[in-house]
Amino acid sequence: MKESGRKQGAASPCAACKLLRRRCGQDCVFAPYFPADEPQKFANVHKVFGASNVNKMLQELPVHQRGDAVSSIVYEANARVRDPVYGCVGAISSLQQQIDTLQTQLALAQAEVVHLRVRQTASFSHHGFGPASPSNSGSPSYRLMGSQAKPIFDMDMLVDQGCLGESMWSC
């Protein structure tokens, strides 16, 4: 757990008590979570939720859960300050859109890899490199030089024309 917002023995109030202009006692519920050197942290929370509501929420929670609750409250308050209408829901929505876009791009890239592998396999098998080729016996140079098979598919023509290094959409 974090150290108290005040140094032991010092009379410096926590950020909450400083903003609210009140005396910060030893039993201050805000002091452990809103240290004096982070005044904006509590200012946003106070602006969005109000000190009284945050005090009630923290009082109702067990001490071991208060730190996580304060982290969530601060995150939501900061998100509400940036985007008063949607808050953190807007951030989540934006991130979800990014995930969807990236998943689409990944699927397209994977499809392109599969497409290129199929074209490469087809090209190799038509030029004497694949296991299905009848000229698979003999030396590799014989297979390279002696195999002048005519392409069967249009896809093979693209491979023969040097389209392998480009995107499948540009061929």
C-alpha positions in Angstrom: 0.0 0.0 0.0 1.2 3.5 -0.7 2.6 5.7 2.0 0.4 8.3 3.5 -0.1 11.6 1.7 1.6 13.4 4.6 5.0 12.7 6.0 5.0 11.3 9.5 5.1 14.1 12.0 4.6 16.8 9.4 1.4 18.9 9.2 1.3 18.9 5.4 -2.3 18.0 4.2 -3.0 15.5 1.5 -4.0 16.8 -1.9 -7.7 16.3 -1.1 -7.7 18.2 2.1 -5.5 20.9 0.5 -8.1 21.4 -2.3 -11.0 21.3 0.1 -9.2 23.6 2.5 -9.7 21.5 5.5 -7.6 20.0 8.2 -6.1 16.7 7.3 -6.4 14.3 10.3 -4.6 11.0 10.9 -7.8 9.1 9.9 -8.2 11.0 6.6 -9.5 8.5 4.0 -8.0 10.4 1.1 -4.4 10.7 2.5 -3.1 7.3 1.4 -4.3 7.7 -2.2 -4.0 11.4 -2.9 -0.5 12.6 -1.9 0.2 16.3 -1.5 2.6 16.3 -4.5 -0.2 15.1 -6.9 -2.9 17.8 -6.6 -4.3 17.4 -10.1 -5.1 13.7 -9.4 -7.7 14.7 -6.8 -8.8 17.8 -8.6 -10.1 15.8 -11.5 -11.7 13.2 -9.2 -13.4 16.0 -7.2 -14.6 17.8 -10.4 -16.2 14.6 -11.8 -17.4 12.7 -8.8 -17.3 15.1 -5.9 -15.4 14.6 -2.7 -18.4 13.5 -0.7 -19.2 10.7 -3.1 -15.7 9.5 -3.3 -15.5 9.6 0.5 -18.6 7.5 0.8 -17.4 5.0 -1.8 -14.0 4.6 0.0 -15.7 4.2 3.4 -17.9 1.4 2.1 -14.9 -0.6 0.8 -12.6 -2.8 2.7 -9.1 -1.2 3.1 -7.4 -3.7 0.9 -9.7 -2.8 -2.1 -9.5 1.0 -1.8 -6.3 1.3 -3.8 -7.8 -0.4 -6.8 -11.0 1.6 -6.4 -9.0 4.9 -6.4 -7.1 3.8 -9.5 -10.3 3.2 -11.3 -11.9 6.4 -10.1 -8.9 8.4 -11.1 -8.8 6.8 -14.6 -12.5 7.5 -15.2 -12.2 11.0 -13.9 -9.2 11.7 -16.2 -11.1 10.2 -19.1 -14.2 12.3 -18.3 -12.1 15.5 -18.2 -10.6 14.6 -21.7 -14.0 13.5 -23.1 -17.0 14.7 -21.0 -19.6 12.8 -23.0 -18.1 9.3 -23.4 -15.3 9.2 -20.8 -13.4 5.9 -20.7 -16.1 4.3 -22.9 -14.9 6.5 -25.7 -11.4 5.3 -25.2 -12.5 1.7 -25.1 -14.5 2.2 -28.3 -11.5 3.8 -30.0 -9.3 0.9 -29.0 -11.9 -1.6 -30.2 -12.0 0.0 -33.6 -8.2 -0.1 -33.7 -8.3 -3.8 -32.9 -10.9 -4.5 -35.6 -8.8 -2.6 -38.2 -5.6 -4.4 -37.2 -7.4 -7.8 -37.3 -8.7 -7.1 -40.8 -5.2 -6.0 -41.9 -3.8 -9.2 -40.4 -6.4 -11.4 -42.1 -5.6 -9.7 -45.5 -1.8 -10.2 -45.0 -2.3 -13.9 -44.0 -4.5 -14.4 -47.1 -1.9 -12.8 -49.2 0.8 -15.1 -47.8 -1.3 -18.2 -48.5 -2.0 -16.9 -52.0 1.7 -16.3 -52.7 2.6 -19.8 -51.3 0.0 -21.4 -53.6 1.3 -19.5 -56.6 4.9 -20.4 -55.7 4.0 -24.1 -55.2 2.2 -24.1 -58.5 5.1 -22.5 -60.2 7.7 -24.9 -58.8 5.6 -27.9 -59.7 5.2 -26.7 -63.3 8.9 -26.0 -63.6 10.1 -29.3 -62.4 10.7 -28.5 -58.7 7.6 -30.1 -57.1 7.1 -33.7 -56.1 4.4 -34.2 -58.7 6.6 -33.3 -61.6 7.6 -36.2 -63.9 11.1 -34.6 -64.4 11.8 -34.9 -60.7 14.4 -37.6 -61.4 17.8 -36.4 -62.5 20.1 -33.6 -61.6 18.8 -30.2 -60.5 20.4 -28.5 -63.5 18.5 -30.9 -65.8 15.3 -29.9 -64.1 16.0 -26.2 -64.4 17.2 -26.4 -68.0 15.0 -29.2 -69.4 11.7 -28.2 -68.0 9.9 -25.7 -70.2 6.4 -26.6 -69.3 3.7 -24.2 -70.5 1.7 -22.6 -67.7 -1.7 -24.0 -67.2 -3.2 -21.3 -65.1 -3.2 -17.5 -65.4 -1.7 -17.4 -61.9 1.4 -19.2 -63.3 1.7 -16.5 -65.9 1.9 -13.8 -63.2 4.6 -15.8 -61.4 6.5 -16.1 -64.6 6.3 -12.4 -65.2 8.0 -11.5 -61.9 5.0 -10.6 -59.8 6.2 -12.5 -56.8 7.8 -9.5 -55.1 4.6 -7.4 -55.3 1.3 -7.5 -53.4 -1.2 -10.0 -54.8 -3.6 -7.0 -55.4 -1.2 -5.2 -57.7 -0.6 -8.1 -60.1 
